Amino acid sequence: MSDTVSADPAVGDLPRRHLRLLGEAADRLLAAEDPAVMVDELFALIADELRLDVFFNYRLDGDVLALVAHGGLTPEQAATGAQLAVGQAVCGFAACERRPIQAFGVQASDDPLTGFIRDLGIDAYACTPLIHGTELLGTLGFGRRWNNRFDADELTFLHTICHYVALAKYRLKIEAELRAGIASRERLLAELNHRVRNALQTAVAVVRLGAADAVDATARGALTGAAARLEVLAAAHRPLYASDRPSRIDIAGLIESLVERSDDEPIDIAVTGTPALPIEQAAAVALLTHAFLVEPDAVTHVAIDMTADLLRVTLTGPAIGQPRPALDDGRLVRGLARQLRAEVARDGADRLTIAVPGHYDG
């Protein structure tokens, strides 16, 4: 067996036709989306030029090498070489040594490492470990049955191709890990949203039961108001379940859910800009708006205007501007307005505007 060739010529000394193939191979590898298909297509691209008969692509899977792509083999031959121990056969030896290994004149050799490829009729074989940084990803080997060796240019070409494959496989591996991480985060977020939703629904039910059991009218009114505010928070949280931007809430949809009419007639809502806020601000805006709603049927028109530095919500309807006992001038409204730095302005008895300053990216 001839092992690593340290005197390979530089890539710049390769024949021009090889350089053209390297360029085309690099383009394909950069665009590849499937590791196994990528190597299949690469073999089809270079097989005729280098007169290759077979290839083996192994992936390091724990302590063994698993065959993930191959060419020029029968199903039975592929099954025989489906798994190698590190150090076993030529590919396992290349993985163990972490260096290219060449085996020439295989059919005339009795080296036990070449037994597997010799049984396949291969007479010349070149295997390169696929390494990115210090990480061993697997191996890629090419073989011939018609000739007992590769020349120096061919070996340099194959080693260079294998380096490109290692880069592409590492890119695909990282992309797969990122997708898996995103999917895991989305599952965790969905579970969190589910738990928060259930907690809010439970809280609303408990407070409403308390209101129903309350003997004192003042306590009953306070508990009813608390339940209503919890429902506002639930309404603010609900869009997170279906949004592709879970960090931001559609203000128009949120306000619409607060002012639904009991007769199911749609509320006239005019929207300017793209009103969307982080959940914390959206919940505060919803609670502040809710504090001035005497009842849903009182609202006939809602105007929502969002610019880069101001959100304005204007409610129009019968008695919308009238004070709401224990809420309009209460600590809740003052606290929310202070938190949002909001200005609340009435225009007669049927119009009220809540203006919330800030820097928004829409």
N, C-alpha and C positions, 0 to 999 in steps of 0.2 A: 504494500500500500504506500502511495505517496501522500504524505500529509501536507500540512499548510505550505503554500508556496510563497515564500517571503520576498521573492524577486519578481513579483508580478509587475508588468509594465504599468505606467500611469494611465488613467482613463483617457487623457489627451492623446495618447499614442494609439488608441484603438482605430481600426479601419472606419472610414467615414460612414459606411452602411451600418456599422454597429452603433455609432454615435446617433444616427437618425433613429434607430430602434430604441435607444435609451431615452431619447427625447419623447418619442411617442409613448413609451412605457410609463415614463414619469407623468405625462399628462393623464393617462388612464388611471394610474394609481392615485393621483391627487383627487380624481373625481369619484373614486370607487366608494360604494356604500355597503358592500357585502364582502367580507374577507375571503370566503371560499370562492365565490364567483370571480373575484378580483384575480386570484392566482390562476384559475382556469383560463380566463381571457388573456392573461399574461403569457401562459404557455402556448396558447394558440397563436399569439403574436410572434413569438421568437422561435417556435419549434422548427419551422422550415429553414430559417436562416442558419441555425446552429445544428440542424439535422438531429434533433432530440427525439428520443423514443418514449421516455417516461419522465414523470416528476412525482415527488412525494413532498407534501407540505404537512408538517406536524406542528401541533400547538402544545406548549407545555401546560399540562393539566395536573397541578400538584406535583407529584414525584414521577410522573410518567409522561410520555409523549403520545398524543392522540392524533391519528391521521384525520385531517379535516378536508383535504383536497388532494386529488391525484389524477394522473393521466397516463394512458398507455397500459393500463392494467385490466385484467378481468375482475369481475366481482369477487371471485374466490381468492385471487392474489391480493386484492385490497383488504379482504377480511383477514388474511394471514398476517398482514403488516399493520393491522388497525391500531395496535398499541405497542410501544416499545418502552423499555426501561431506559432511564438515562444511563448511557454507557453501553447500551446494547446496539449491535449492528453499526453501520457507518453513521447514520443520523444520530443515534444515541451517543456515539463516541464524540461527534462534533458538538453536541449539546453539552456533554460532560467537560470537554476541553475548551469550549467556547471559542473555537477557531475553525476556519474552513478545513475540510478533510477531502482529499481526492483519492480515489481508488482506481488504478489503471491495470489493465491486463487481468481483470477479475476472473475470467473464465480459465485462466492458467494458474490461478492462485488457490492456495489452500488455507488462507487466513480466515479464522473463524468469524471475524467481524464482517467479512464479505459474503458469508454463506447465504443470507437472505437474498441479496441482489444477484448473486451468482445463479441461484435457482430460477430467477426470473429471466435469465439470458442476458443480463446487463454485463457489458465488458468494460465500460468506463463510467465512472460516477463521481459527481462533484457535489458536496453538501456544505452548506453555509449556515451557521447558527444565526437566527434572527434576534438581534440584540438592539435595544434602545437604551442608551446610557449604560447602566449596570443591570438592566432587567432583561432576562432571557425570555423571549416570547415563544420560541419554537425553532424549527429548522426548515430549510427548503433545499431539496436536492434534485439534480437533473442527471439523467443517464442515457447512454447510448448502447445499442446492441450491435450495431454495424461496425464499430471502431473501438479500439482498446484504449483511447486516451482523448484528452482535450488539449489544444495548444494553449500557450500563454495568453494570447489575446482572448480566446474564448473563455478561459478561466476568469480573467479580469472582468469581462463582460458579465458573466454569471454572478460573480461576487458583488459587482456594482448593482445589478438588478436586485439581488437579495437585500442589499442595504436599503434600496428604495422600498422594497416590500416591507421591511421591518418598520420604516417610518410610517408607511400607510397603515399597517396593522396596529401600530401604537396609536395613531390618530383615531382609528375606528374603535379601538379599545377604550380610549378616553371618552369619545363621544357616547359610546354605549353606557359607560359608567355615569356620565352626566345625565343621560336620559333616565337611567334607573334612579338616580338621586332625585331628579325632578318628580318622577312618578311616585317615589316614596314620600316626598314632601307633600305632594298633592293628596295622597291617601291620608297622611297625618292631618292635613288641613281639613279634609272632609270629615274625618273623625272628630276633630276639635269643634268644627261647626255644628255637627250633629249633637255633640254633648252640650254645647252652649244653647242651641235651640231647645233641647229638651229641658235644660235648666230654666230657661226663661219661661217656657210654657208651664212648668211646674210652679214657678214663682207666681205667675199670673193666677193660676188656679187657686193656690193657697191664699193669696191676698183677697181674691173675690169671695172665697168661702168665708174669710174673716169678715168681709163687709156684709155678707148676707146674715151672719150670726150676730153682728153688732147691734146692741140695743140703743146705744146713744147715737143720735142723728149726726153729731159732729164727727164721731169716730167712723161712722159708716161712710160719710162723705169723704173723709181723708183716705180711707182704705180704697174706696172706689177710684179716687183720683190716682192713688199709687198704682193700682192695677192698670189704669189707662196709660200711665207713663211707662210701665213695664212693657205694655203692648207696643208703644212707640219704639222702645229700644229693640224689641223683637223685629219690628218692621224695618228698622235700620240695619239689623244684622242679616235679615233674610236674603238680600241681594248677593251676599257673599257666597251663597251656596252655588249659584249658577254663573257667576261672573268670571270672565277670563282675565280680569284685572281685580283680583280679590282685595287689593289694598285700597280701592276707591269705590265709592258708592254713587250711583246715579241719583242726584238730588231731585230731578223732575219726577222720576218714578216713586221716590220715597214720599215726597209731598203729596203726590196723587193718592197714595195709599192712605194718607191721613185724612183727606178731604172727600173720600168716597161718599156719594149720596145714598141714602137709604132706599130710594126708588130705582137704583141701578142706572140712573141717567148719567152719562159721562160729564165730567167737569171740564169746562173750557180751560185748557192750560196752554199758555204761550211761552215758548222757550227760546232764549237767545244765547248763543254760545254753547259750550259743552259743560253743563254744570255737574261736576263730579268732585267729591271731597274724600279725604281719608275718613275711615269709619268713626274716629273720635269726634271730628268736627261735624260730620253728617248727623250723628246721633244728637249732638248738642243743638244743631239747627232744627232738627225734627222736634225735639222736646220744646224748644222755644216757640216754634210755630204752633204746636199742639196746645200750648198754654193759652192761646188767644182764640181757639175754636170753641164756640159755644156748643155747636152741634154740626155734624157734617152737612146737613141740608142748608146751612146758612151760607155756604160758599158757592158762588156762581162763576167766579173767574180767578185763575191764578196766573201770575206773570213771574217768570223766573229768568233773570238776566245775569249772566256771569261773564265778567271780563277778567283781564289779567290780574287786577288788584281789588275786585269787589264782586261779592255775590249779593244780589238783591231779590228778595221774595216778596211779592205784593199780592195780598189776598183781598178780594172784593166780594161783598155779599151782605145781606141784611144783618145788622148788628155786629158785624165782624170787628168793628173798632171799639165796641163797648167793653168796659172793664169786666174781667171775670173774677168773681169773688174768690179770695184766698189764693189766687194764682197770679193774676195780672200784676199786682203790686207786691207779690210775695217774694220771699227769699229765693225761691227757685228761679223765677224769671230774672231777678237782679243778678243772681249768681251765673246763670247761663249767658246773659248779656255781657257780663264782665269777662267771662271766660272767652267768649268769641270777639270781644271788643265791638259788639254789635250796637247799632242804633235802631230803636223802634220808634216809628213815626206814624201817627194817625192822621187821616185826611177825612174828617167828618165821621159819620156813624157807620159808613159802609166800606171803608178802605183802610188798610194797614200795611205798612212796608217795614220789613226787617232787612237792614243793610249790614253785611258782615265784611269788613275789610280784611285784606290779606294778599299774599302773593300766590296765585294759583297757576298751574301749568295747563289747566283745562283737560 
